[in-house]
Amino acid sequence: MCISALFAAGSSLSTALTVASTAVSAIGAVQQAQAQRQQAEYNAAVARNNATIAEQNARDIVQRGEVARDVQRQRVAQTVGAARAAIASTGLLIDEPGTTPTALIDDLRTAGQFDIMTLKSNIDREERRARIEGSQFQAQAGLFDLQASSINPALAGAAAVFSNAQSLFNTMPSGPVFGSQSSSSVRPRARPADILR
């Protein structure tokens, strides 16, 4: 086998290896981009699920708060009723304006109302916290959706091919292979008369 044939075979092998390497890079880039996109879509779904849970928590807080306020109203009513009964059993007038028993009953009602208002404030604060958390999860879902939509596996594969294009181009023969002749490189033999001139 002559040197030019070996060189040609080596050049073809080098070109084939570069093409194979480029193809593997492109496939790897496509698969990686697909995995990144699927991860972003999964993260968006998780964030949306968390937003739904936060909204359910907010509604649950409101419902439980209403129950707690109803229970507190009943306790206040029972306490006022018990106080009225105790005062009445002593023979004092309860509903006379300006009397001590009436002031005591009013103070019990005011304290009970204050407790109910404190419960309402706590409930509102917890509901707001849960709704803000839900909004944050919705925003995260939007960001993950945007991230997923910006990942293009085909474009990633094309970028991998283009990044290897220079090395692929360098392995391609640009002219005649060493030792071979092409029609453009063959010069006519010199005649003896031309040599003397």
Salt bridges, closest charged atoms under 4 A:
GLU41 OE2 - ARG37 NE 3.97
GLU55 OE2 - ARG59 NH1 3.48
GLU55 OE2 - ARG131 NH1 2.51
ASP60 OD2 - ARG64 NE 2.75
GLU66 OE2 - ARG69 NH1 2.92
ASP70 OD1 - ARG73 NH1 2.73
ASP95 OD1 - ARG84 NH1 3.06
ASP106 OD1 - ARG109 NH1 3.86
ASP124 OD1 - LYS120 NZ 2.82
GLU126 OE1 - ARG129 NE 3.30
GLU127 OE2 - ARG131 NH2 3.11
GLU133 OE1 - ARG129 NH1 3.97
ASP145 OD2 - ARG48 NH1 2.80
ASP194 OD2 - ARG191 NE 3.54
